[in-house]
Amino acid sequence: MTQSPARTAHNHSTPSRPSRWLRRALTGLIVVGCISPFATSARADELDDQQSSLQNQIQQSGAAIDSHHSALDAASAEVASSRQALADAQAALAKAQSELDAARAVDQQKAAELANAEQELTDAKTAVQSGRAAVDAQQSKAAQDMRTAHQQNTGMLSIGMLFVDTQDAGSVNSRVQWASTLYNANSSELNRLSEMQLQLQNAQTQMATLENNARVIREAAAAQLSVTRSAEQAADNAAGQVSQLVAANEAAEAAAAQLLAEERAAYASMQAEMDSVTQQIQERNARQAAEAEAAAAAARAAAAAQAAAEAQAAAAAQAVAAQQQQAPAQQAPAQQVAQAPAASSGSGFPLYTPANGPYTSPYGYRTNPVLGYSELHDGLDIGASCNTPVYAASSGTVTQASPAASTGGWGNRVVLDNGTINGQQVSTGYNHMSSYIVGVGQWVDRGQVIGYIGTTGLSTGCHLHFHVWINGSVTNPAPYL
């Protein structure tokens, strides 16, 4: 049958929502019972089934861990990016805070200068008002004095007073003294009035200067207030960005750490179960070897007994022949040799190359840059265009033909039981195909087309991921091709 499910993300792509996708993938890997085991051949016992199933699961787990590179790399990149952005935002916040502090200091200085200028202007206005009042009073007083002097004595009258009706020099001197005093008093008032008018003029000029200075300071204070408010807004924005980046950074780190822990736990659990089954297989093999040795010893003993019986019968026959020379010679019965059943055979090594294309990624261990430990790239990648034919590497029975949705990232997948080749049990796997054209239980011949190269499952480009199992253990395919 042919399956063509939709293409999924590969281990080198960057999924849009890595946490949700990875958790779903890990859940599928941890629940062992949800993964369909390989159909076993007639020669496989229960432990072989368990081993095959667990190996399939572990390969899928290893492939899934490998496939998580991009998501974990993306998470790590997000952490690094958010940390860099956080550092940038903190620098911007520090700069904005510094500018804000400087703006506030200048603002306070401008406010103090404005307060001083306002106080000086108030004092000047007060001085002008006082000066005007004093000038007004002095003008009034001088005018009154002049009116009084004019009413009582004019200049001519004062001079006349010196000579008219004068009886003696003493009277004249008294009048001269009086006129001089009156003149000096008026002159002093006039001088004081002039001085006060000059002070008033100076006060008015100073007030005008202070008013202009206050206007300039007000304008500077208003401009500085705008700068201060801009700095405050910048600081608030930077603080908000820092808060968001810190939250994103913590979320990305937590997600990456959680995924890493889940992957390690899942891989360790499945590896432990695989080790347990491997130990059981080794114990079974030891029992089978002991049983085979016991059976061989029994067979040898039976053969020896049969040979002895045949020798005894031959001796008896010879004795009878000697006694009865005319009797026909007796021939010993032919020894029956049990023939062991012929082992099943594949098509032999080397295997048929499963696809025409270059080897793009070899089999082998490599250090996972995210998980920090060595992991296995458990097959051989062969690069070729999509829909290029995929061939059976050796004759055998289809034990698995699964769509991408059920293979944990292997995409459309086919597994063949190729039987015993040169004394070794061989299975082969074909992954990421665009479609397959065989079904479980079907016999296929070496070189027969079983499907077509694709990029389903965890794949970024068209290629075949080729698996080889030798005696139940995944093996480097290259030496067998």
C-alpha positions as CSV (number, residue, x, y, z in Angstrom):
1,M,0.0,0.0,0.0
2,T,1.1,3.6,-0.5
3,Q,1.3,6.2,2.1
4,S,2.0,9.9,1.5
5,P,1.6,11.8,4.7
6,A,2.4,15.5,5.0
7,R,5.9,16.6,5.5
8,T,7.1,17.3,9.1
9,A,9.9,19.3,10.6
10,H,13.5,17.9,10.6
11,N,16.2,18.0,13.2
12,H,17.8,21.0,11.4
13,S,14.7,23.1,10.9
14,T,13.5,25.7,13.4
15,P,9.9,24.8,14.5
16,S,7.6,27.7,15.2
17,R,6.6,26.3,18.6
18,P,9.4,24.0,19.8
19,S,8.2,23.4,23.3
20,R,4.8,22.0,22.3
21,W,6.2,19.9,19.4
22,L,9.0,18.5,21.5
23,R,6.8,17.6,24.4
24,R,4.5,15.8,22.0
25,A,7.4,13.9,20.4
26,L,8.9,13.0,23.8
27,T,5.5,11.7,25.0
28,G,5.2,9.5,22.0
29,L,8.7,8.1,22.7
30,I,8.2,7.5,26.5
31,V,5.0,5.6,26.1
32,V,6.5,2.3,24.9
33,G,3.3,0.6,24.3
34,C,2.2,3.2,21.7
35,I,5.1,2.2,19.3
36,S,4.3,-0.7,17.0
37,P,7.0,-3.4,17.3
38,F,8.5,-5.1,14.3
39,A,6.6,-8.1,13.1
40,T,9.0,-11.0,13.8
41,S,10.0,-13.9,11.5
42,A,9.1,-17.5,12.4
43,R,12.6,-18.0,13.8
44,A,12.4,-15.2,16.4
45,D,11.3,-16.0,20.0
46,E,9.8,-13.6,22.5
47,L,13.1,-12.1,23.6
48,D,13.9,-11.4,20.0
49,D,10.6,-9.6,19.7
50,Q,11.4,-7.5,22.7
51,Q,14.9,-6.8,21.5
52,S,13.7,-5.8,18.0
53,S,11.0,-3.6,19.5
54,L,13.3,-1.9,22.0
55,Q,16.0,-1.4,19.4
56,N,13.4,0.2,17.2
57,Q,12.2,2.4,20.0
58,I,15.8,3.4,21.0
59,Q,16.6,4.2,17.4
60,Q,13.6,6.4,17.3
61,S,14.5,7.9,20.6
62,G,18.0,8.6,19.4
63,A,16.7,10.1,16.2
64,A,14.2,12.2,18.2
65,I,17.0,13.5,20.4
66,D,19.0,14.2,17.3
67,S,16.0,15.9,15.8
68,H,15.6,18.1,18.9
69,H,18.9,19.9,18.0
70,S,17.2,22.6,16.1
71,A,14.5,23.2,18.7
72,L,17.0,23.2,21.6
73,D,19.5,25.3,19.5
74,A,16.6,27.7,18.9
75,A,15.8,27.8,22.6
76,S,19.5,28.4,23.4
77,A,19.7,31.0,20.7
78,E,16.6,32.7,22.2
79,V,18.3,32.6,25.7
80,A,21.5,34.1,24.2
81,S,19.5,36.6,22.2
82,S,17.4,37.6,25.1
83,R,20.5,38.0,27.3
84,Q,22.1,40.2,24.8
85,A,18.9,42.2,24.4
86,L,18.7,42.3,28.2
87,A,22.2,43.7,28.4
88,D,21.4,46.3,25.7
89,A,18.2,47.3,27.4
90,Q,20.0,47.6,30.8
91,A,22.6,49.7,29.1
92,A,19.9,51.9,27.6
93,L,18.2,52.1,31.0
94,A,21.4,53.1,32.7
95,K,22.0,55.8,30.0
96,A,18.4,57.0,30.3
97,Q,18.7,57.0,34.1
98,S,21.9,59.0,33.9
99,E,20.3,61.4,31.4
100,L,17.3,61.7,33.7
101,D,19.5,62.4,36.8
102,A,21.4,65.0,34.8
103,A,18.2,66.5,33.5
104,R,16.7,66.6,37.0
105,A,19.9,68.3,38.3
106,V,19.7,70.9,35.5
107,D,16.0,71.3,36.1
108,Q,16.6,72.0,39.8
109,Q,19.4,74.5,38.9
110,K,17.1,76.2,36.5
111,A,14.3,76.2,39.0
112,A,16.7,77.8,41.6
113,E,17.8,80.4,39.1
114,L,14.3,81.2,38.2
115,A,13.3,81.5,41.9
116,N,16.3,83.9,42.4
117,A,15.4,85.9,39.3
118,E,11.7,86.0,40.4
119,Q,12.8,87.2,43.9
120,E,15.1,89.8,42.4
121,L,12.4,91.0,40.1
122,T,10.0,91.2,43.1
123,D,12.5,93.2,45.1
124,A,13.1,95.5,42.1
125,K,9.4,96.0,41.6
126,T,9.1,96.8,45.3
127,A,12.1,99.3,45.0
128,V,10.5,100.9,42.0
129,Q,7.2,101.3,43.8
130,S,9.0,102.7,46.9
131,G,11.0,105.0,44.6
132,R,7.9,106.3,42.9
133,A,6.2,106.9,46.2
134,A,9.3,108.7,47.5
135,V,9.6,110.8,44.3
136,D,5.9,111.6,44.4
137,A,6.2,112.7,48.1
138,Q,9.3,114.7,47.4
139,Q,7.8,116.4,44.5
140,S,4.7,117.2,46.5
141,K,6.9,118.5,49.4
142,A,9.1,120.6,47.1
143,A,6.1,122.1,45.3
144,Q,4.5,122.9,48.7
145,D,7.7,124.5,49.9
146,M,8.0,126.5,46.8
147,R,4.4,127.7,47.0
148,T,4.9,128.7,50.6
149,A,8.1,130.5,49.8
150,H,6.5,132.3,46.9
151,Q,3.5,133.3,48.9
152,Q,5.6,134.6,51.7
153,N,8.6,136.0,49.9
154,T,9.6,136.5,46.4
155,G,13.1,137.1,45.3
156,M,12.5,140.8,44.8
157,L,10.5,141.0,48.0
158,S,13.4,139.4,49.9
159,I,15.8,142.0,48.5
160,G,13.4,144.8,49.2
161,M,13.1,143.5,52.7
162,L,16.8,144.2,53.1
163,F,16.5,147.9,52.6
164,V,12.9,149.0,53.2
165,D,12.0,150.3,56.6
166,T,15.4,149.4,57.8
167,Q,16.5,151.2,61.0
168,D,19.7,149.5,61.7
169,A,22.2,147.0,60.3
170,G,21.1,144.3,62.7
171,S,17.7,144.1,61.2
172,V,19.1,144.0,57.7
173,N,21.4,141.1,58.6
174,S,18.5,139.2,60.1
175,R,16.5,139.5,57.0
176,V,19.5,138.5,54.8
177,Q,20.0,135.4,56.9
178,W,16.3,134.5,56.6
179,A,16.3,134.8,52.8
180,S,19.5,132.7,52.5
181,T,18.0,129.9,54.6
182,L,14.9,129.8,52.6
183,Y,16.8,129.6,49.3
184,N,19.1,126.8,50.6
185,A,16.2,124.8,51.9
186,N,14.4,124.9,48.5
187,S,17.7,124.0,46.7
188,S,18.2,121.0,48.9
189,E,14.7,119.7,48.3
190,L,15.2,120.1,44.6
191,N,18.5,118.2,44.7
192,R,16.9,115.4,46.7
193,L,14.1,115.2,44.3
194,S,16.6,114.9,41.4
195,E,18.5,112.2,43.2
196,M,15.3,110.2,43.9
197,Q,14.2,110.5,40.3
198,L,17.5,109.1,39.2
199,Q,17.2,106.2,41.6
200,L,13.7,105.5,40.3
201,Q,15.0,105.5,36.8
202,N,17.8,103.1,37.7
203,A,15.3,100.9,39.5
204,Q,13.1,100.8,36.5
205,T,16.0,99.9,34.2
206,Q,17.1,97.2,36.6
207,M,13.5,95.9,36.7
208,A,13.4,95.7,32.9
209,T,16.7,93.8,32.9
210,L,15.5,91.4,35.5
211,E,12.2,90.9,33.7
212,N,14.2,90.0,30.6
213,N,16.5,87.6,32.5
214,A,13.5,86.0,34.2
215,R,11.9,85.5,30.8
216,V,15.1,83.8,29.4
217,I,15.3,81.6,32.5
218,R,11.6,80.6,32.2
219,E,12.1,79.6,28.6
220,A,15.2,77.6,29.5
221,A,13.4,76.0,32.4
222,A,10.5,75.1,30.1
223,A,12.9,73.5,27.5
224,Q,14.7,71.7,30.3
225,L,11.4,70.4,31.6
226,S,10.7,68.9,28.1
227,V,14.1,67.2,28.2
228,T,13.5,65.9,31.6
229,R,10.1,64.5,30.6
230,S,11.7,62.9,27.5
231,A,14.4,61.3,29.7
232,E,11.7,60.0,32.1
233,Q,9.7,58.5,29.3
234,A,12.9,56.9,27.8
235,A,13.7,55.5,31.2
236,D,10.2,54.1,31.6
237,N,10.3,52.5,28.2
238,A,13.7,51.0,28.8
239,A,12.5,49.6,32.2
240,G,9.5,48.0,30.4
241,Q,11.7,46.5,27.8
242,V,14.0,45.1,30.5
243,S,11.1,43.6,32.3
244,Q,9.8,41.9,29.2
245,L,13.2,40.6,28.2
246,V,13.9,39.2,31.6
247,A,10.6,37.3,31.5
248,A,11.3,36.0,28.0
249,N,14.8,35.0,29.0
250,E,13.6,33.1,32.1
251,A,10.9,31.4,30.1
252,A,13.3,30.3,27.3
253,E,15.8,29.0,29.8
254,A,13.1,27.1,31.8
255,A,11.8,25.6,28.5
256,A,15.2,24.5,27.4
257,A,16.1,23.0,30.8
258,Q,12.8,21.1,31.0
259,L,13.2,19.7,27.5
260,L,16.7,18.7,28.2
261,A,15.7,16.9,31.4
262,E,12.9,15.1,29.7
263,E,15.0,14.0,26.8
264,R,17.8,12.6,29.1
265,A,15.2,10.8,31.2
266,A,13.5,9.2,28.3
267,Y,16.7,8.1,26.6
268,A,18.1,6.7,29.9
269,S,14.9,4.8,30.7
270,M,14.8,3.2,27.2
271,Q,18.5,2.4,27.3
272,A,18.1,0.7,30.7
273,E,15.3,-1.4,29.4
274,M,17.3,-2.3,26.3
275,D,20.2,-3.3,28.5
276,S,17.9,-5.5,30.5
277,V,16.6,-7.3,27.4
278,T,20.1,-7.6,26.0
279,Q,21.1,-9.4,29.3
280,Q,18.1,-11.7,28.9
281,I,19.1,-12.4,25.3
282,Q,22.7,-13.2,26.4
283,E,21.3,-15.6,29.2
284,R,19.0,-17.2,26.6
285,N,21.9,-17.7,24.2
286,A,24.0,-19.2,27.0
287,R,21.1,-21.6,27.8
288,Q,20.7,-22.5,24.1
289,A,24.4,-23.1,23.8
290,A,24.3,-25.4,26.8
291,E,21.3,-27.2,25.5
292,A,22.9,-27.5,22.1
293,E,26.1,-28.9,23.7
294,A,24.0,-31.4,25.8
295,A,22.1,-32.4,22.6
296,A,25.4,-32.9,20.8
297,A,26.8,-35.0,23.6
298,A,23.6,-37.1,23.6
299,A,23.8,-37.4,19.8
300,R,27.5,-38.5,20.1
301,A,26.6,-41.0,22.8
302,A,23.7,-42.4,20.7
303,A,25.9,-42.6,17.6
304,A,28.6,-44.5,19.7
305,A,25.9,-46.9,21.0
306,Q,24.6,-47.4,17.5
307,A,28.1,-48.0,16.2
308,A,28.7,-50.5,18.9
309,A,25.5,-52.3,18.2
310,E,26.2,-52.3,14.5
311,A,29.7,-53.6,15.2
312,Q,28.3,-56.3,17.5
313,A,25.7,-57.2,14.8
314,A,28.4,-57.4,12.2
315,A,30.6,-59.7,14.3
316,A,27.6,-61.9,15.0
317,A,26.9,-62.0,11.2
318,Q,30.5,-62.9,10.5
319,A,30.3,-65.7,13.0
320,V,27.1,-67.0,11.5
321,A,28.7,-66.7,8.0
322,A,31.7,-68.6,9.1
323,Q,29.5,-71.3,10.5
324,Q,27.2,-71.3,7.5
325,Q,29.6,-70.6,4.7
326,Q,26.8,-71.1,2.2
327,A,24.7,-68.4,3.7
328,P,24.8,-65.0,1.8
329,A,27.0,-62.4,3.4
330,Q,25.2,-59.9,5.6
331,Q,25.9,-56.4,5.1
332,A,25.7,-54.0,8.0
333,P,22.8,-51.6,7.6
334,A,23.8,-48.2,6.4
335,Q,24.4,-45.6,9.1
336,Q,21.5,-43.1,9.2
337,V,22.8,-39.6,9.1
338,A,20.4,-36.9,10.3
339,Q,20.4,-34.0,8.1
340,A,20.1,-30.6,9.7
341,P,17.5,-28.3,8.1
342,A,19.1,-25.8,5.7
343,A,19.3,-22.4,7.1
344,S,17.3,-19.7,5.5
345,S,19.4,-17.6,3.2
346,G,19.2,-14.1,1.8
347,S,20.9,-12.9,-1.3
348,G,24.4,-12.6,0.2
349,F,26.8,-9.7,0.8
350,P,27.5,-7.1,-0.4
351,L,24.0,-5.7,0.0
352,Y,22.3,-4.1,-3.0
353,T,22.7,-0.3,-2.8
354,P,19.3,0.9,-1.7
355,A,19.4,4.2,-3.6
356,N,21.5,5.9,-6.3
357,G,23.2,8.9,-4.7
358,P,26.1,10.1,-2.6
359,Y,26.6,9.3,1.1
360,T,25.7,12.6,2.8
361,S,26.0,11.6,6.5
362,P,27.8,8.5,7.8
363,Y,27.1,6.2,10.6
364,G,28.8,6.9,13.9
365,Y,28.9,8.6,17.3
366,R,29.1,12.3,17.7
367,T,28.8,14.7,20.7
368,N,25.4,16.4,21.0
369,P,26.3,20.1,21.3
370,V,23.2,20.7,23.5
371,L,22.9,17.5,25.5
372,G,26.6,17.3,26.1
373,Y,27.1,13.6,25.6
374,S,27.9,11.3,22.7
375,E,25.0,9.9,20.7
376,L,24.7,7.7,17.7
377,H,23.8,8.6,14.2
378,D,22.5,5.1,13.6
379,G,22.3,4.8,9.9
380,L,23.7,6.0,6.6
381,D,22.2,9.0,4.7
382,I,22.0,8.7,0.9
383,G,21.2,12.0,-0.9
384,A,19.0,11.9,-4.0
385,S,16.1,13.7,-5.5
386,C,12.6,13.2,-4.2
387,N,10.7,10.3,-5.8
388,T,14.0,8.5,-6.8
389,P,13.4,4.7,-6.4
390,V,14.3,2.9,-3.3
391,Y,15.5,-0.7,-3.7
392,A,15.5,-3.7,-1.4
393,A,19.1,-4.2,-0.2
394,S,18.4,-8.0,0.0
395,S,15.5,-10.3,-0.4
396,G,13.3,-10.7,2.6
397,T,9.9,-10.3,4.2
398,V,8.4,-6.8,5.0
399,T,8.0,-6.7,8.8
400,Q,7.1,-3.0,9.0
401,A,5.5,-0.6,6.6
402,S,4.4,2.5,8.6
403,P,3.3,6.0,7.7
404,A,5.1,9.1,9.1
405,A,2.5,9.7,11.7
406,S,3.4,6.5,13.6
407,T,7.2,6.4,13.3
408,G,8.4,9.1,15.7
409,G,10.2,11.2,13.1
410,W,11.3,8.5,10.6
411,G,8.7,9.5,8.1
412,N,7.3,6.8,5.8
413,R,9.2,3.7,6.8
414,V,9.8,0.1,5.7
415,V,11.7,-2.6,7.5
416,L,12.7,-5.9,5.9
417,D,13.7,-9.2,7.6
418,N,16.4,-10.4,5.2
419,G,16.9,-13.7,7.0
420,T,20.3,-15.3,7.6
421,I,23.2,-14.2,5.3
422,N,26.6,-15.8,5.8
423,G,25.5,-17.1,9.2
424,Q,24.2,-13.7,10.4
425,Q,20.6,-12.6,10.8
426,V,20.1,-9.3,8.8
427,S,17.3,-6.7,8.8
428,T,17.3,-3.5,6.8
429,G,15.3,-0.2,7.3
430,Y,14.4,2.5,4.8
431,N,13.2,5.9,6.2
432,H,11.9,9.4,5.1
433,M,10.4,8.0,1.9
434,S,7.8,10.0,0.0
435,S,5.7,6.8,-0.3
436,Y,6.1,3.0,-0.1
437,I,4.6,0.3,-2.4
438,V,4.9,-2.8,-0.2
439,G,2.9,-4.2,2.8
440,V,3.7,-6.1,5.9
441,G,4.2,-9.9,5.3
442,Q,5.0,-9.3,1.6
443,W,8.1,-11.0,0.2
444,V,10.4,-8.8,-1.9
445,D,13.4,-9.6,-4.0
446,R,16.9,-8.1,-3.9
447,G,16.9,-4.9,-6.0
448,Q,13.1,-4.7,-6.1
449,V,11.6,-1.2,-5.8
450,I,9.9,-0.8,-2.5
451,G,9.2,2.9,-2.4
452,Y,10.5,6.4,-3.3
453,I,12.9,8.8,-1.7
454,G,11.2,11.7,0.1
455,T,11.6,14.1,3.0
456,T,8.8,13.0,5.3
457,G,9.3,12.9,9.1
458,L,12.2,14.8,10.6
459,S,13.9,15.8,7.4
460,T,15.0,19.0,5.8
461,G,15.7,17.6,2.3
462,C,15.2,14.6,0.1
463,H,17.3,11.6,1.2
464,L,17.2,8.0,2.4
465,H,18.2,7.2,6.0
466,F,19.3,3.5,5.6
467,H,19.4,1.1,8.6
468,V,21.1,-2.3,8.9
469,W,20.7,-4.6,11.9
470,I,23.1,-7.6,12.2
471,N,22.0,-10.2,14.7
472,G,19.6,-7.7,16.3
473,S,22.1,-4.9,16.7
474,V,22.1,-1.7,14.6
475,T,25.3,-1.6,12.6
476,N,27.2,0.6,10.2
477,P,25.7,-0.1,6.8
478,A,28.7,1.1,4.7
479,P,30.9,-2.1,5.1
480,Y,28.0,-4.3,3.9
481,L,27.3,-2.3,0.7
